[in-house]
Amino acid sequence: MNRLFILTLTLICHCFITTAQEIEYARPVNTPESCTSIMVGKKASTDGSVMTSHTCDGNYRTWMDIVPAATYDRDTTVAIYNGRMHTEYPNDQTNVELKGTIPQAHSTYQFLNTSYPCLNEKQLGIGETTISGRKELENKNGMFMIEELEKIALQRCSTARDAIRLIGKLVKEFGYGDSGECLTIADPNEVWIFEIFGEGPDKIGGVWAAVRIPDDHVSVSANISRISTLDLKDKDNYMASDNVFDVAKKMKLWDGKEPFRFWKAYSGGNYFGELKSFSLREFFILNSLAPSLKLAYDSEELPLSVKPDKPIAATDVMALLRATYEGTDWDTTKNLKILAKKKDSVEKDSVTSPAANPWMTTDMINMLNAIKGGTVDRNRLVAVPQCSYSHVIQLRNWLPDAVGGVAWLSFDNPGQSPRIPIFSGSTALPPSFGICGQHRHRKDAAIWSFREANKLATVRWGLTKEKIQTAITHFEEKGQRELPFVESQYKEIQQAKGNEAANAFLTGYTSDFAGATMQRWQEMADEFWKMFARGF
């Protein structure tokens, strides 16, 4: 009887603990699972390129492909879907919902079909961040999710302004069914920040605004509505839906008397519930690029864009997307110190523990804080381990479109992975890019070529980060060093053999570059397994 009682009590306690802790998977603390996008105007960049970017932070598909240009017969329609961001391969229809159809264009452009489509053959580039906003604005009956609007814009438009106008037209006619979203839309001459929300339960439509980032400025969007006042008389720098003020009044989000601020009306603050148009990521990035402005974190607003203290290179944007705030007051590991013997000395020094890393799970942080309260602060980093992929897009008006547009793409955590160049003229991607690695461990999915080494490295980051960072730097420098060669070779081949042969060269270059990065990360994974064969 006593044995039965003890067994029953043990099973009850086990079930209670498992349910309460929910430890099936390790969960990263760096939420929300959304994105960061940095924009750079052409006069703010070192080489005159316009830039946009995107970290796709969350459990989104990692398969991607190149959708070719096409022509269509009259009266053709195109299907609009919801759910394709979580499929395992291009033809996967699992949990995909047909939302409706719209008339197809007579001809469409080729584009890079990432989870959030990002670059077309005409050097139109798009970054994205989810800004959610007020729940009462959402209307699921609208046809378009944001990723489908991006796709249609890339297929039909060659400039940022045209893309914004087309998206506005589609939303007005067919409705917007997503939560609040920001698109950072760029072409070789300018970059715009575009924010959109639903129109509420009574109307299938949408409300949006767009602001041009000055050529000599940089800007950032990181899951919070950033657009403030609108000067719609200045048509060169502002655009908005014709209902932008009326919806705010109708839903009592603006009284019509105080100065209208788009973010305040439609989002109401940041994801911490603060009445602010920014949080740590925006502050950190803008302050890093323009420290002379001495921006204040206790402000209600930060400038939508700032003039950087010095010109910004693509590698600077890449570095910011790797940011974990190391060495700052927001460094997660700042209190995780141990005493270690100095090299060539008997003395000891306080150093960060080799087991500390910026991406500790909630369980680990809770344990450390339980031992001593306040040991680890929870700060949302720029580089997070749940990132599916990220890109930095350069658009250059002095080059042919095919080679002028380049997406420096990275799989997995941007703080640990290399960047691979994919050009506007690339016509295909390596086969492993066409398989998603989010549903299971798949050796044939590109992301796992990087993820295995990255996750192993995280466990003992103090011992591995130098190897990871050295490899990142190697391929970053390789890409920048070889870019002028790729551009000149493209032009030579185009002149001698035509566009098809020149685009094939770009496609082959991307494949070779990707293969080299995958091999190096697989080698590092093997090296880390050897390092930790007897335990972490």
RODO-2510 file (C-alpha; in nm, 4 decimals, decimal comma):
residues 536
     n   res          X          Y          Z
     1     m     0,0000     0,0000     0,0000
     2     n     0,2807     0,2408     0,0926
     3     r     0,4629     0,1575    -0,2317
     4     l     0,1494     0,2284    -0,4371
     5     f     0,0949     0,5593    -0,2552
     6     i     0,4560     0,6689    -0,3114
     7     l     0,4450     0,5713    -0,6812
     8     t     0,1183     0,7590    -0,7333
     9     l     0,2514     1,0678    -0,5545
    10     t     0,5713     1,0583    -0,7604
    11     l     0,3777     1,0430    -1,0902
    12     i     0,1523     1,3322    -0,9847
    13     c     0,4513     1,5462    -0,8887
    14     h     0,6300     1,4601    -1,2138
    15     c     0,3273     1,5620    -1,4220
    16     f     0,2873     1,8838    -1,2242
    17     i     0,6520     1,9837    -1,2697
    18     t     0,6572     1,9022    -1,6405
    19     t     0,3392     2,0995    -1,7053
    20     a     0,4501     2,3987    -1,5013
    21     q     0,7964     2,4287    -1,6486
    22     e     0,7153     2,3355    -2,0111
    23     i     1,0734     2,2347    -2,0864
    24     e     1,0184     2,0365    -2,4055
    25     y     1,2370     2,2829    -2,5929
    26     a     1,4840     2,5479    -2,4840
    27     r     1,3262     2,8858    -2,5540
    28     p     1,5345     3,1941    -2,6292
    29     v     1,4587     3,4970    -2,4176
    30     n     1,5043     3,7439    -2,7026
    31     t     1,1422     3,8013    -2,7908
    32     p     0,9369     3,9275    -2,9664
    33     e     1,0002     3,6885    -3,2525
    34     s     1,0065     3,9603    -3,5104
    35     c     1,2583     4,1575    -3,7131
    36     t     1,5032     4,4454    -3,7481
    37     s     1,5536     4,6592    -4,0591
    38     i     1,8204     4,9254    -4,1132
    39     m     1,7939     5,1716    -4,4050
    40     v     2,0719     5,3819    -4,5589
    41     g     2,0303     5,6654    -4,8117
    42     k     2,2710     5,6918    -5,1037
    43     k     2,4539     5,9999    -4,9679
    44     a     2,4888     5,8355    -4,6276
    45     s     2,6681     5,5297    -4,7679
    46     t     3,0387     5,5012    -4,8409
    47     d     2,9913     5,4078    -5,2067
    48     g     2,6640     5,5758    -5,3041
    49     s     2,4536     5,2628    -5,2721
    50     v     2,1061     5,2641    -5,1196
    51     m     2,0546     4,9944    -4,8571
    52     t     1,7758     4,8162    -4,6793
    53     s     1,7918     4,5057    -4,4635
    54     h     1,5938     4,2496    -4,2674
    55     t     1,6466     3,9945    -3,9911
    56     c     1,3641     3,7411    -4,0214
    57     d     1,3432     3,6545    -3,6520
    58     g     1,1113     3,3642    -3,5808
    59     n     1,0084     3,0205    -3,7017
    60     y     0,9619     3,1198    -4,0657
    61     r     1,0446     2,9055    -4,3683
    62     t     1,4085     2,8995    -4,4710
    63     w     1,3510     2,7601    -4,8173
    64     m     1,3901     3,0206    -5,0884
    65     d     1,4059     3,0256    -5,4649
    66     i     1,4229     3,2548    -5,7666
    67     v     1,0832     3,3060    -5,9297
    68     p     1,1476     3,3810    -6,2989
    69     a     1,0000     3,6641    -6,5017
    70     a     0,6918     3,5642    -6,6982
    71     t     0,4281     3,6834    -6,9442
    72     y     0,0601     3,5974    -6,9166
    73     d    -0,2422     3,5834    -7,1410
    74     r    -0,5204     3,8340    -7,1056
    75     d    -0,7750     3,7689    -6,8257
    76     t    -0,5305     3,5542    -6,6273
    77     t    -0,5633     3,5667    -6,2485
    78     v    -0,3106     3,5144    -5,9675
    79     a    -0,3916     3,3346    -5,6420
    80     i    -0,3304     3,5106    -5,3097
    81     y    -0,2455     3,2876    -5,0126
    82     n    -0,1959     3,2856    -4,6380
    83     g     0,0354     3,0357    -4,4677
    84     r     0,3195     2,9950    -4,7165
    85     m     0,5731     3,1342    -4,4681
    86     h     0,5665     2,8048    -4,2755
    87     t     0,5892     2,5532    -4,5588
    88     e     0,8761     2,3050    -4,6005
    89     y     0,9428     2,3371    -4,9741
    90     p     0,8070     2,5464    -5,2645
    91     n     0,5178     2,3169    -5,3595
    92     d     0,4146     2,2366    -5,0012
    93     q     0,0463     2,3256    -4,9462
    94     t     0,0249     2,2178    -4,5807
    95     n    -0,1952     2,4649    -4,3885
    96     v    -0,1900     2,7040    -4,6853
    97     e    -0,5138     2,8991    -4,7248
    98     l    -0,6364     3,0441    -5,0532
    99     k    -0,7543     3,3970    -4,9730
   100     g    -0,8726     3,4896    -5,3211
   101     t    -0,7539     3,5928    -5,6659
   102     i    -0,6676     3,9188    -5,8405
   103     p    -0,6043     3,9983    -6,2077
   104     q    -0,2548     3,9009    -6,3196
   105     a    -0,0245     4,1529    -6,4866
   106     h     0,0644     4,0965    -6,8510
   107     s     0,4295     4,0550    -6,7523
   108     t     0,6165     4,0138    -6,4229
   109     y     0,9741     4,0591    -6,3041
   110     q     1,2022     3,7924    -6,1626
   111     f     1,2456     3,8080    -5,7835
   112     l     1,4184     3,6440    -5,4869
   113     n     1,1408     3,4567    -5,3090
   114     t     1,2379     3,4483    -4,9422
   115     s     0,9731     3,4062    -4,6700
   116     y     0,9294     3,7829    -4,6963
   117     p     1,0165     3,8365    -5,0670
   118     c     1,3027     4,0841    -5,0898
   119     l     1,4728     4,1672    -5,4247
   120     n     1,3805     4,1758    -5,7927
   121     e     1,5678     4,2009    -6,1213
   122     k     1,5115     4,5790    -6,1406
   123     q     1,6957     4,6514    -5,8132
   124     l     1,3825     4,6963    -5,6053
   125     g     1,4588     4,5765    -5,2504
   126     i     1,2326     4,5288    -4,9477
   127     g     1,2981     4,4738    -4,5764
   128     e     1,0268     4,4005    -4,3187
   129     t     0,9441     4,4232    -3,9489
   130     t     0,6182     4,3363    -3,7749
   131     i     0,4889     4,6315    -3,5727
   132     s     0,1568     4,4726    -3,4607
   133     g    -0,0173     4,7852    -3,3306
   134     r    -0,3690     4,7981    -3,1898
   135     k    -0,5568     4,4674    -3,2089
   136     e    -0,8855     4,6428    -3,2811
   137     l    -0,7486     4,7524    -3,6195
   138     e    -0,7080     4,3975    -3,7502
   139     n    -0,9592     4,2538    -3,9945
   140     k    -0,8842     3,8961    -4,0970
   141     n    -1,1335     3,9211    -4,3837
   142     g    -0,8877     4,1318    -4,5835
   143     m    -0,7281     3,9369    -4,8667
   144     f    -0,3652     4,0391    -4,8339
   145     m    -0,1020     3,9372    -4,5824
   146     i     0,2126     4,1486    -4,5965
   147     e     0,4314     3,8860    -4,7662
   148     e     0,1867     3,8550    -5,0557
   149     l     0,1883     4,2331    -5,1020
   150     e     0,5691     4,2218    -5,1165
   151     k     0,5564     3,9469    -5,3775
   152     i     0,3129     4,1316    -5,6042
   153     a     0,5102     4,4572    -5,5696
   154     l     0,8383     4,2889    -5,6655
   155     q     0,6754     4,1217    -5,9641
   156     r     0,5214     4,4420    -6,0973
   157     c     0,7296     4,7408    -5,9822
   158     s     1,0748     4,8850    -6,0485
   159     t     1,0784     5,1766    -5,8011
   160     a     0,9989     5,2213    -5,4328
   161     r     0,7337     5,4846    -5,5071
   162     d     0,5553     5,2583    -5,7535
   163     a     0,5630     4,9724    -5,5014
   164     i     0,4042     5,1893    -5,2317
   165     r     0,1329     5,3137    -5,4668
   166     l     0,0548     4,9601    -5,5872
   167     i     0,0328     4,8212    -5,2344
   168     g    -0,1988     5,1065    -5,1367
   169     k    -0,4204     5,0369    -5,4388
   170     l    -0,4387     4,6618    -5,3701
   171     v    -0,5234     4,7108    -5,0033
   172     k    -0,7980     4,9607    -5,0840
   173     e    -0,9539     4,7261    -5,3397
   174     f    -0,9055     4,3840    -5,1783
   175     g    -0,8356     4,4537    -4,8121
   176     y    -0,5499     4,4014    -4,5687
   177     g    -0,5793     4,1010    -4,3360
   178     d    -0,2541     4,1156    -4,1391
   179     s    -0,1447     4,2843    -3,8169
   180     g     0,0580     4,6055    -3,8265
   181     e     0,3603     4,5802    -4,0559
   182     c     0,6510     4,7940    -4,1695
   183     l     0,8204     4,7582    -4,5076
   184     t     1,1493     4,9336    -4,5811
   185     i     1,1302     4,9745    -4,9575
   186     a     1,4328     5,0815    -5,1597
   187     d     1,5507     5,1262    -5,5159
   188     p     1,8901     5,2476    -5,6467
   189     n     1,7950     5,6102    -5,5802
   190     e     1,5946     5,6239    -5,2566
   191     v     1,4580     5,4340    -4,9584
   192     w     1,1187     5,4705    -4,7892
   193     i     0,9697     5,3475    -4,4636
   194     f     0,6130     5,2243    -4,5128
   195     e     0,3758     5,1263    -4,2290
   196     i     0,0345     4,9662    -4,2638
   197     f    -0,2527     4,8583    -4,0386
   198     g    -0,6008     4,7201    -4,0851
   199     e    -0,8983     4,9531    -4,0942
   200     g    -1,0914     4,7886    -3,8115
   201     p    -1,3740     4,5329    -3,7930
   202     d    -1,6262     4,7385    -3,9898
   203     k    -1,4247     4,7898    -4,3058
   204     i    -1,2162     4,5575    -4,5211
   205     g    -0,9443     4,7960    -4,6276
   206     g    -0,6302     4,9343    -4,4710
   207     v    -0,4608     5,2491    -4,3479
   208     w    -0,0993     5,3328    -4,4227
   209     a     0,1685     5,5998    -4,4388
   210     a     0,5124     5,6202    -4,6011
   211     v     0,8029     5,8590    -4,5461
   212     r     1,1111     5,8988    -4,7626
   213     i     1,4386     5,8708    -4,5737
   214     p     1,6618     6,1661    -4,6746
   215     d     1,9530     6,0677    -4,8971
   216     d     2,2085     6,1614    -4,6312
   217     h     2,0251     5,9833    -4,3473
   218     v     1,9911     5,6372    -4,1959
   219     s     1,6869     5,4894    -4,0241
   220     v     1,5788     5,1754    -3,8397
   221     s     1,2566     4,9857    -3,7764
   222     a     1,2449     4,7142    -3,5095
   223     n     0,8877     4,5986    -3,4377
   224     i     0,7548     4,9389    -3,3338
   225     s     0,5687     5,1932    -3,5456
   226     r     0,8111     5,4810    -3,6092
   227     i     0,6302     5,7216    -3,8427
   228     s     0,5223     6,0381    -3,6633
   229     t     0,3879     6,3580    -3,8229
   230     l     0,2823     6,3649    -4,1881
   231     d     0,3224     6,6570    -4,4271
   232     l     0,1093     6,5275    -4,7135
   233     k     0,1529     6,8537    -4,9062
   234     d     0,5159     6,7473    -4,9512
   235     k     0,4453     6,4801    -5,2104
   236     d     0,8158     6,4140    -5,2725
   237     n     0,8697     6,2864    -4,9189
   238     y     0,5334     6,1717    -4,7828
   239     m     0,2551     5,9412    -4,8952
   240     a    -0,0471     5,8023    -4,7113
   241     s    -0,3839     5,6360    -4,7676
   242     d    -0,6666     5,8809    -4,8239
   243     n    -0,8295     5,7635    -4,4980
   244     v    -0,5229     5,8102    -4,2762
   245     f    -0,6847     6,0768    -4,0567
   246     d    -1,0486     5,9680    -4,0853
   247     v    -0,9910     5,6148    -3,9503
   248     a    -0,8070     5,7511    -3,6467
   249     k    -1,0978     5,9863    -3,5713
   250     k    -1,3660     5,7246    -3,6370
   251     m    -1,2048     5,4740    -3,4003
   252     k    -1,1341     5,7462    -3,1417
   253     l    -0,7581     5,6984    -3,1691
   254     w    -0,7070     6,0715    -3,2327
   255     d    -0,9209     6,3613    -3,1212
   256     g    -0,8483     6,5731    -3,4291
   257     k    -0,7152     6,8543    -3,2122
   258     e    -0,3707     6,7569    -3,0906
   259     p    -0,0970     6,7196    -3,3562
   260     f    -0,1474     6,3926    -3,5438
   261     r     0,1236     6,1338    -3,4945
   262     f     0,0819     5,8155    -3,6969
   263     w     0,2548     5,5839    -3,4489
   264     k     0,0637     5,7191    -3,1526
   265     a    -0,2730     5,6798    -3,3198
   266     y    -0,2295     5,3384    -3,4764
   267     s     0,0156     5,1548    -3,2507
   268     g    -0,0171     5,3366    -2,9203
   269     g     0,3386     5,2599    -2,8115
   270     n     0,6035     4,9918    -2,8127
   271     y     0,5775     4,6190    -2,7352
   272     f     0,6506     4,6837    -2,3664
   273     g     0,3342     4,8938    -2,3423
   274     e     0,5310     5,2182    -2,3146
   275     l     0,4029     5,5293    -2,4915
   276     k     0,7134     5,5449    -2,7110
   277     s     0,7949     5,5046    -3,0789
   278     f     1,1093     5,3021    -3,0124
   279     s     1,2813     5,0619    -2,7801
   280     l     1,6376     4,9427    -2,7176
   281     r     1,7263     4,8266    -3,0697
   282     e     1,6285     5,1530    -3,2364
   283     f     1,8089     5,3529    -2,9705
   284     f     2,1238     5,1396    -2,9869
   285     i     2,1483     5,1467    -3,3681
   286     l     2,0760     5,5170    -3,4142
   287     n     2,3051     5,6078    -3,1256
   288     s     2,5814     5,3890    -3,2738
   289     l     2,5545     5,5613    -3,6121
   290     a     2,5152     5,9169    -3,4802
   291     p     2,6634     5,9323    -3,1280
   292     s     2,7143     6,3080    -3,1627
   293     l     2,3365     6,3588    -3,1356
   294     k     2,3389     6,2213    -2,7792
   295     l     1,9919     6,0730    -2,8192
   296     a     1,7995     6,0248    -2,4956
   297     y     1,6468     5,6866    -2,4085
   298     d     1,3794     5,8491    -2,1921
   299     s     1,2339     6,0402    -2,4903
   300     e     0,8854     5,9692    -2,6189
   301     e     1,0135     5,9777    -2,9757
   302     l     1,3466     5,9389    -3,1481
   303     p     1,4005     6,0978    -3,4903
   304     l     1,2657     5,8758    -3,7670
   305     s     1,6065     5,9091    -3,9331
   306     v     1,9429     6,0654    -3,8479
   307     k     2,2468     6,1852    -4,0368
   308     p     2,5296     5,9459    -3,9445
   309     d     2,8539     6,0870    -3,8066
   310     k     3,0420     5,9117    -4,0872
   311     p     2,9449     5,7328    -4,4114
   312     i     2,8038     5,3833    -4,3666
   313     a     2,9363     5,0768    -4,5506
   314     a     2,7415     4,7568    -4,6109
   315     t     2,9774     4,5888    -4,3641
   316     d     2,8718     4,8416    -4,0983
   317     v     2,5098     4,7360    -4,1415
   318     m     2,6156     4,3706    -4,1228
   319     a     2,7996     4,4430    -3,7985
   320     l     2,4940     4,6132    -3,6470
   321     l     2,2790     4,3123    -3,7350
   322     r     2,5290     4,1009    -3,5369
   323     a     2,4965     4,3265    -3,2303
   324     t     2,4567     4,1705    -2,8853
   325     y     2,5491     4,4901    -2,6939
   326     e     2,8753     4,3340    -2,5778
   327     g     3,0715     4,5765    -2,3599
   328     t     2,7716     4,8046    -2,2960
   329     d     2,5366     4,8418    -2,0017
   330     w     2,2889     4,6166    -2,1874
   331     d     2,5342     4,3250    -2,2170
   332     t     2,3534     4,0134    -2,0922
   333     t     2,6808     3,8567    -1,9776
   334     k     2,8277     4,1576    -1,7959
   335     n     2,7815     4,0052    -1,4499
   336     l     2,8848     3,6500    -1,5390
   337     k     3,2467     3,6831    -1,4295
   338     i     3,4963     3,4268    -1,2988
   339     l     3,8546     3,4466    -1,1754
   340     a     4,1009     3,3196    -1,4343
   341     k     4,4797     3,3018    -1,4351
   342     k     4,6453     3,5646    -1,6506
   343     k     4,8613     3,4429    -1,9352
   344     d     5,2293     3,4133    -1,8340
   345     s     5,1482     3,5231    -1,4789
   346     v     5,0437     3,3783    -1,1451
   347     e     4,7957     3,6594    -1,0949
   348     k     4,4245     3,6167    -1,1607
   349     d     4,1819     3,8470    -1,3339
   350     s     3,8038     3,8732    -1,3525
   351     v     3,6857     3,7601    -1,6962
   352     t     3,3550     3,6647    -1,8525
   353     s     3,2863     3,2953    -1,8019
   354     p     3,3465     3,0811    -2,1144
   355     a     3,0029     2,9303    -2,0518
   356     a     2,8315     3,2717    -2,0740
   357     n     2,6651     3,3705    -2,3998
   358     p     2,4299     3,6493    -2,5142
   359     w     2,1590     3,4001    -2,6165
   360     m     2,0854     3,2156    -2,2929
   361     t     1,7468     3,0485    -2,2649
   362     t     1,4763     3,1565    -2,0239
   363     d     1,5482     2,8523    -1,8053
   364     m     1,9165     2,9455    -1,7731
   365     i     1,8433     3,3107    -1,6967
   366     n     1,5828     3,2147    -1,4367
   367     m     1,8297     2,9791    -1,2696
   368     l     2,1079     3,2393    -1,2565
   369     n     1,8729     3,5044    -1,1207
   370     a     1,7365     3,2579    -0,8641
   371     i     2,0907     3,2082    -0,7333
   372     k     2,1471     3,5827    -0,7165
   373     g     1,8801     3,8302    -0,8164
   374     g     1,9676     4,0774    -1,0922
   375     t     2,2532     3,8698    -1,2326
   376     v     2,1166     3,8711    -1,5882
   377     d     1,9057     4,1453    -1,7476
   378     r     1,6636     4,0481    -2,0215
   379     n     1,7349     4,2684    -2,3199
   380     r     1,6077     4,2148    -2,6727
   381     l     1,9224     4,1887    -2,8864
   382     v     1,9575     4,2679    -3,2559
   383     a     2,1130     3,9265    -3,3336
   384     v     1,8927     3,6477    -3,1973
   385     p     1,9206     3,2661    -3,2188
   386     q     1,5665     3,2212    -3,3522
   387     c     1,6485     3,4141    -3,6707
   388     s     1,5540     3,2155    -3,9822
   389     y     1,7594     3,4224    -4,2264
   390     s     1,8678     3,7820    -4,2721
   391     h     1,9890     4,0039    -4,5531
   392     v     2,1568     4,3350    -4,6237
   393     i     2,0532     4,4622    -4,9677
   394     q     2,2708     4,7026    -5,1663
   395     l     2,1218     4,8858    -5,4672
   396     r     2,3610     5,0728    -5,6984
   397     n     2,2429     5,3013    -5,9781
   398     w     2,5776     5,3155    -6,1625
   399     l     2,5722     4,9432    -6,2440
   400     p     2,3485     4,7245    -6,4618
   401     d     2,0482     4,6056    -6,2609
   402     a     2,1513     4,2414    -6,2684
   403     v     2,4778     4,3015    -6,0806
   404     g     2,3899     4,6328    -5,9152
   405     g     2,1413     4,4751    -5,6771
   406     v     2,2911     4,2310    -5,4270
   407     a     2,1378     4,0689    -5,1200
   408     w     2,4012     3,9640    -4,8677
   409     l     2,2074     3,6732    -4,7220
   410     s     2,2735     3,4810    -4,4016
   411     f     2,1000     3,1777    -4,2501
   412     d     2,0362     3,1270    -3,8775
   413     n     2,1702     3,3612    -3,6086
   414     p     2,3191     3,6704    -3,7832
   415     g     2,5653     3,6991    -3,4943
   416     q     2,7189     3,3646    -3,5921
   417     s     2,6739     3,3095    -3,9666
   418     p     2,8446     3,4318    -4,2875
   419     r     2,6818     3,6358    -4,5634
   420     i     2,6364     3,5019    -4,9155
   421     p     2,5877     3,7383    -5,2140
   422     i     2,2757     3,6818    -5,4268
   423     f     2,2428     3,9197    -5,7212
   424     s     1,9368     4,0672    -5,8909
   425     g     2,0390     3,8762    -6,2023
   426     s     2,0917     3,5393    -6,0330
   427     t     1,8574     3,2889    -6,1950
   428     a     1,8827     2,9951    -5,9526
   429     l     2,0000     2,9072    -5,6029
   430     p     2,1828     2,5989    -5,4729
   431     p     1,9397     2,3028    -5,4267
   432     s     1,9785     2,3087    -5,0462
   433     f     1,8335     2,6629    -5,0426
   434     g     1,5036     2,5169    -5,1664
   435     i     1,4440     2,3065    -4,8524
   436     c     1,3233     2,4413    -4,5193
   437     g     1,5142     2,3389    -4,2083
   438     q     1,2565     2,4491    -3,9531
   439     h     1,0415     2,1345    -3,9410
   440     r     1,3143     1,8803    -3,8630
   441     h     1,6878     1,8226    -3,8686
   442     r     1,7674     1,7954    -4,2404
   443     k     2,1202     1,7650    -4,3702
   444     d     1,9917     1,8662    -4,7150
   445     a     1,8573     2,2025    -4,5902
   446     a     2,1038     2,4911    -4,6215
   447     i     2,0338     2,6341    -4,2775
   448     w     2,1597     2,3192    -4,1023
   449     s     2,5011     2,3642    -4,2634
   450     f     2,5333     2,6674    -4,0341
   451     r     2,3002     2,5891    -3,7453
   452     e     2,4908     2,2859    -3,6155
   453     a     2,8178     2,4748    -3,5658
   454     n     2,6352     2,7806    -3,4325
   455     k     2,4397     2,5940    -3,1660
   456     l     2,7454     2,3973    -3,0545
   457     a     2,9442     2,7199    -3,0352
   458     t     2,6774     2,8846    -2,8199
   459     v     2,7151     2,6281    -2,5415
   460     r     3,0754     2,7348    -2,4772
   461     w     3,0743     3,0740    -2,6487
   462     g     3,3814     3,2002    -2,4669
   463     l     3,5872     2,9192    -2,6215
   464     t     3,4361     2,9255    -2,9698
   465     k     3,3361     3,2815    -3,0583
   466     e     3,6807     3,3784    -3,1886
   467     k     3,6681     3,0912    -3,4403
   468     i     3,3163     3,1864    -3,5512
   469     q     3,3983     3,5560    -3,5763
   470     t     3,7203     3,4898    -3,7690
   471     a     3,5279     3,2813    -4,0220
   472     i     3,2589     3,5504    -4,0564
   473     t     3,5262     3,8136    -4,1174
   474     h     3,7004     3,5941    -4,3756
   475     f     3,3901     3,5615    -4,5922
   476     e     3,2824     3,9206    -4,5357
   477     e     3,6201     4,0451    -4,6591
   478     k     3,6201     3,7924    -4,9421
   479     g     3,2813     3,9182    -5,0603
   480     q     3,3822     4,2840    -5,0510
   481     r     3,7228     4,2168    -5,2083
   482     e     3,5783     4,0142    -5,4965
   483     l     3,2761     4,2350    -5,5665
   484     p     3,4583     4,4668    -5,8134
   485     f     3,5856     4,1578    -5,9976
   486     v     3,2331     4,0145    -6,0202
   487     e     3,1025     4,3440    -6,1587
   488     s     3,3733     4,3711    -6,4250
   489     q     3,3391     4,0046    -6,5228
   490     y     2,9647     4,0446    -6,5568
   491     k     3,0067     4,3380    -6,7948
   492     e     3,2690     4,1554    -7,0032
   493     i     3,0571     3,8414    -7,0346
   494     q     2,7450     4,0433    -7,1102
   495     q     2,9169     4,2286    -7,3915
   496     a     3,0750     3,9143    -7,5344
   497     k     2,8004     3,6543    -7,4840
   498     g     2,4838     3,8354    -7,3792
   499     n     2,2620     3,8642    -7,0711
   500     e     2,1909     3,4945    -7,0288
   501     a     2,5580     3,4010    -7,0039
   502     a     2,6323     3,6959    -6,7734
   503     n     2,3486     3,5980    -6,5392
   504     a     2,4719     3,2391    -6,5423
   505     f     2,8084     3,3692    -6,4200
   506     l     2,6391     3,5479    -6,1292
   507     t     2,4413     3,2340    -6,0461
   508     g     2,7554     3,0224    -6,0468
   509     y     2,9448     3,2701    -5,8322
   510     t     2,6722     3,2625    -5,5655
   511     s     2,6712     2,8823    -5,5707
   512     d     3,0501     2,8629    -5,5285
   513     f     3,0473     3,1223    -5,2506
   514     a     2,7655     2,9422    -5,0680
   515     g     2,9459     2,6084    -5,1011
   516     a     3,2620     2,7518    -4,9470
   517     t     3,0738     2,8930    -4,6470
   518     m     2,8847     2,5690    -4,5885
   519     q     3,2030     2,3654    -4,5977
   520     r     3,3765     2,5947    -4,3476
   521     w     3,0831     2,5840    -4,1025
   522     q     3,0603     2,2043    -4,1319
   523     e     3,4320     2,1836    -4,0596
   524     m     3,3822     2,4014    -3,7528
   525     a     3,0959     2,1787    -3,6344
   526     d     3,3287     1,8777    -3,6563
   527     e     3,5953     2,0743    -3,4714
   528     f     3,3512     2,1707    -3,1949
   529     w     3,2335     1,8098    -3,1575
   530     k     3,5970     1,7129    -3,1088
   531     m     3,6461     1,9930    -2,8523
   532     f     3,3402     1,8837    -2,6554
   533     a     3,3570     1,5064    -2,7088
   534     r     3,4031     1,4516    -2,3350
   535     g     3,1456     1,7059    -2,2294
   536     f     3,0638     2,0729    -2,2504
***
